[in-house]
């Protein structure tokens, strides 16, 4: 079907964004993640090559760097697959790695906002967890620049500065709402 669409509409560039990206969901459904994230990428890339698409840009994640979860591993596997075929065809294969895109579906910021509003707690899986952040505009510019600059096989990333501790973000968001962090020792505060 992808080949048919590419040929019918003379597609020049594919921005491959389809993936299961929510870590808890992927951890609970590893086989589905492999089928969707790896096999889906393979199918799209092969269709692009067979249809003589000029450019193929794969959206990856910062979690693909030394992956510690299934989602990061499936994205890294897909990156390696695309790099292995990049020089074998005229289609320029490239990858972009995203951090946490502020305001996007599944962003930790959205999750925290929802929890603060509805649950009176914020879920932080581990106090030492850090994340890189980027805006929607930065992510779009990264994708467009990758499609223009790609020669084949490169991984493009945005300098997102230093990683930020998730717990610090949670505390700041609570404070910005005019609320106080719940203190178990004094049994006072608004948000646990």
C-alpha positions in Angstrom: 0.0 0.0 0.0 2.8 2.4 0.8 4.5 1.7 -2.5 1.2 2.3 -4.3 0.7 5.7 -2.5 4.4 6.7 -3.2 4.1 5.9 -6.9 0.6 7.3 -7.4 1.4 10.7 -5.8 5.1 10.8 -6.8 6.2 11.2 -3.2 9.6 13.0 -2.8 10.0 12.8 0.9 8.8 10.5 3.7 8.8 11.7 7.2 8.4 8.4 9.1 6.8 9.4 12.4 4.6 6.3 13.1 5.7 4.4 16.2 4.7 3.3 19.6 6.5 5.8 21.8 4.9 5.7 25.3 7.4 3.7 27.4 5.0 2.1 29.8 2.7 0.9 27.0 5.7 -0.5 25.0 7.2 -2.2 28.1 3.9 -4.0 28.6 3.6 -4.9 24.8 7.1 -5.6 23.6 6.2 -7.9 20.7 3.8 -5.2 19.3 6.5 -2.6 19.7 8.9 -4.8 17.7 6.3 -5.3 15.0 5.2 -1.7 14.8 8.5 0.2 15.4 11.0 -2.1 13.6 8.9 -4.0 11.0 6.9 -0.8 10.2 10.2 1.1 9.7 11.6 -1.6 7.5 8.4 -1.7 5.4 8.3 2.0 4.9 12.0 2.3 4.0 11.8 -0.6 1.5 8.7 1.0 -0.1 10.6 4.3 -0.3 13.5 2.7 -2.1 11.3 0.7 -4.5 9.3 3.8 -5.3 12.5 5.9 -5.8 11.5 8.4 -3.1 14.3 11.0 -2.7 14.5 11.4 1.0 13.4 9.3 4.0 13.6 10.9 7.5 13.0 8.6 10.5 11.9 10.2 13.8 13.9 8.5 16.6 14.4 9.4 20.2 17.1 10.3 22.7 16.2 6.9 24.4 17.9 5.2 21.5 21.3 6.1 23.0 22.4 3.1 25.0 18.7 2.0 25.3 17.4 0.8 28.7 13.9 0.1 27.6 12.1 -1.7 24.8 11.0 1.6 23.1 14.6 2.9 23.0 15.8 -0.5 21.8 13.3 -0.7 18.9 14.2 2.8 17.8 17.9 2.1 18.0 17.4 -1.1 16.0 15.5 0.9 13.4 18.3 3.4 13.2 20.9 0.7 12.7 18.8 -0.9 10.0 18.4 2.4 8.1 22.1 3.0 8.3 22.8 -0.4 7.0 20.8 0.2 3.8 21.6 3.9 3.4 24.4 3.4 0.9 22.6 0.8 -1.1 20.1 3.0 -2.8 19.4 6.5 -4.2 16.9 7.2 -1.3 18.7 9.4 1.2 18.0 7.8 4.6 18.5 10.0 7.7 17.3 10.0 11.3 16.5 12.7 13.8 16.6 12.1 17.6 14.0 13.9 19.7 14.0 14.6 23.3 10.7 15.3 25.1 8.8 17.6 22.8 7.0 20.2 25.0 3.2 20.1 24.6 3.2 17.0 22.4 1.1 13.9 23.1 2.6 12.0 25.9 4.9 14.8 27.1 5.7 14.6 30.7 4.6 18.2 31.1 1.1 17.3 29.9 1.0 14.3 32.2 2.1 16.4 35.2 -0.5 19.1 34.5 -3.2 16.5 34.3 -2.1 14.9 37.5 -1.9 18.2 39.4 -5.4 19.1 38.2 -7.1 15.8 38.8 -5.2 13.6 41.1 -3.4 15.8 43.7 -0.2 13.9 43.1 2.6 13.8 40.5 4.1 10.5 39.4 7.9 10.5 39.3 9.2 7.0 38.6 12.7 7.7 40.0 14.1 10.9 41.6 17.3 10.7 39.4 15.5 10.4 36.0 16.5 13.2 33.6 15.1 14.2 30.2 16.1 16.5 27.4 13.5 18.9 26.2 12.7 20.7 22.9 9.9 22.8 21.6 7.5 21.8 18.7 9.2 24.5 16.6 12.6 23.1 17.3 11.5 19.6 16.4 9.9 20.7 13.1 13.1 22.7 12.2 15.2 19.6 13.0 13.2 17.4 10.7 13.2 19.9 7.8 16.9 20.6 8.1 17.6 16.8 8.2 15.7 16.3 5.0 17.6 19.1 3.3 21.1 18.3 4.6 21.0 14.5 4.6 23.5 12.6 2.4 22.5 9.2 3.7 22.8 7.4 7.1 23.3 10.5 9.3 21.6 10.9 12.7 20.7 14.6 13.4 20.2 15.9 16.9 19.4 19.2 18.4 21.6 20.7 21.1 19.0 20.5 23.8 21.4 21.7 26.5 21.7 19.7 29.7 19.2 17.1 30.8 16.8 18.2 33.4 15.7 16.2 36.4 12.1 15.2 36.1 11.5 15.7 39.9 12.7 19.3 39.5 10.2 19.9 36.8 7.4 18.4 38.9 8.3 20.6 41.9 8.5 23.7 39.7 5.1 23.0 38.1 3.5 22.6 41.5 5.0 25.8 42.7 3.9 27.7 39.5 0.3 26.7 40.3 0.6 28.4 43.7 0.5 25.0 45.4 2.9 23.4 47.9 4.7 20.1 47.7 3.2 17.7 50.3 5.7 17.1 53.1 5.2 13.7 54.8 7.1 14.7 58.0 4.7 17.7 58.7 1.7 16.2 56.9 1.2 19.6 55.1 1.1 20.6 51.5 -1.2 20.2 48.5 0.4 17.9 46.0 2.2 14.6 46.8 
